[in-house]
Amino acid sequence: MPYVSELKLAMQNFRHDNNADAIPKALHDWRQISADNGLRFVIEGVETQADQQMLDDLNIGLRQGYYYGKPHLLFYRGELNRTSRIEKNA
């Protein structure tokens, strides 16, 4: 996989089949594929303490999701001041 630096998987992709028991095996397999190819492995969609515990048990450290906090807007240099002025004038 010469054109990618990471594999990023969404927990939602595994939940839709109502087959939660299969999630740890699938994540383990994808983590191994990532390691075999020298890629970072990131899980998104972490929503509960149970999700976090499962990822801890699987030793998957890179994760994101509502469990850790609501997404926030990112601003580029100079954008914050321009946006603040717009909001004040609204």
C-alpha positions as CSV (number, residue, x, y, z in Angstrom):
1,M,0.0,0.0,0.0
2,P,2.5,2.6,-1.1
3,Y,0.1,5.6,-1.2
4,V,-1.4,5.5,2.3
5,S,0.0,6.1,5.7
6,E,-2.8,4.8,7.8
7,L,-5.9,2.6,8.0
8,K,-8.8,4.3,9.6
9,L,-11.9,2.3,10.4
10,A,-15.3,3.4,11.7
11,M,-16.9,1.4,14.5
12,Q,-20.2,2.1,12.8
13,N,-19.2,-0.1,9.9
14,F,-19.1,-3.1,12.2
15,R,-22.2,-2.3,14.2
16,H,-24.8,-2.2,11.4
17,D,-25.1,-6.0,11.2
18,N,-25.9,-6.4,15.0
19,N,-23.0,-8.7,15.3
20,A,-21.0,-7.2,18.1
21,D,-19.3,-10.4,18.9
22,A,-17.4,-10.3,15.6
23,I,-16.0,-6.8,16.1
24,P,-12.9,-7.7,18.2
25,K,-11.8,-10.3,15.6
26,A,-12.4,-7.9,12.7
27,L,-10.4,-5.2,14.5
28,H,-7.6,-7.6,15.3
29,D,-7.4,-8.7,11.7
30,W,-7.3,-5.1,10.4
31,R,-4.7,-4.1,13.0
32,Q,-2.6,-7.0,11.8
33,I,-3.0,-5.9,8.1
34,S,-2.0,-2.4,9.2
35,A,1.1,-3.6,11.1
36,D,2.1,-5.9,8.2
37,N,2.1,-2.8,5.9
38,G,3.8,-0.4,8.3
39,L,0.6,1.8,8.6
40,R,-0.9,3.6,11.6
41,F,-4.2,2.1,12.7
42,V,-6.9,4.4,13.8
43,I,-10.4,3.6,15.0
44,E,-13.2,6.3,14.8
45,G,-16.7,6.2,16.2
46,V,-15.8,5.3,19.8
47,E,-19.0,6.0,21.7
48,T,-19.0,4.1,25.0
49,Q,-16.9,2.9,27.9
50,A,-17.4,-0.6,26.4
51,D,-15.9,0.5,23.1
52,Q,-12.9,2.0,24.9
53,Q,-12.4,-1.1,27.0
54,M,-12.5,-3.3,23.9
55,L,-9.9,-1.2,22.2
56,D,-7.8,-1.2,25.4
57,D,-8.0,-5.0,25.4
58,L,-6.9,-5.1,21.8
59,N,-4.1,-2.7,22.4
60,I,-5.4,-0.2,19.8
61,G,-4.3,3.3,21.0
62,L,-5.3,5.7,18.2
63,R,-9.0,6.4,18.4
64,Q,-11.6,9.1,18.2
65,G,-15.3,9.5,18.8
66,Y,-18.0,11.2,20.8
67,Y,-16.9,9.3,23.9
68,Y,-13.9,11.6,24.0
69,G,-15.7,14.8,23.1
70,K,-17.9,16.5,20.5
71,P,-16.1,17.5,17.3
72,H,-15.1,21.2,17.1
73,L,-14.5,23.5,14.2
74,L,-10.9,24.0,13.2
75,F,-9.7,27.4,12.0
76,Y,-6.8,28.2,9.8
77,R,-4.5,31.0,10.7
78,G,-6.4,34.3,10.3
79,E,-9.8,32.7,10.0
80,L,-10.7,32.9,13.6
81,N,-10.5,36.7,13.7
82,R,-12.5,37.0,10.5
83,T,-15.2,34.6,11.8
84,S,-15.4,36.4,15.1
85,R,-16.1,39.7,13.3
86,I,-18.8,38.1,11.2
87,E,-20.5,36.6,14.3
88,K,-20.4,40.0,16.1
89,N,-22.1,41.7,13.1
90,A,-24.8,39.1,12.7
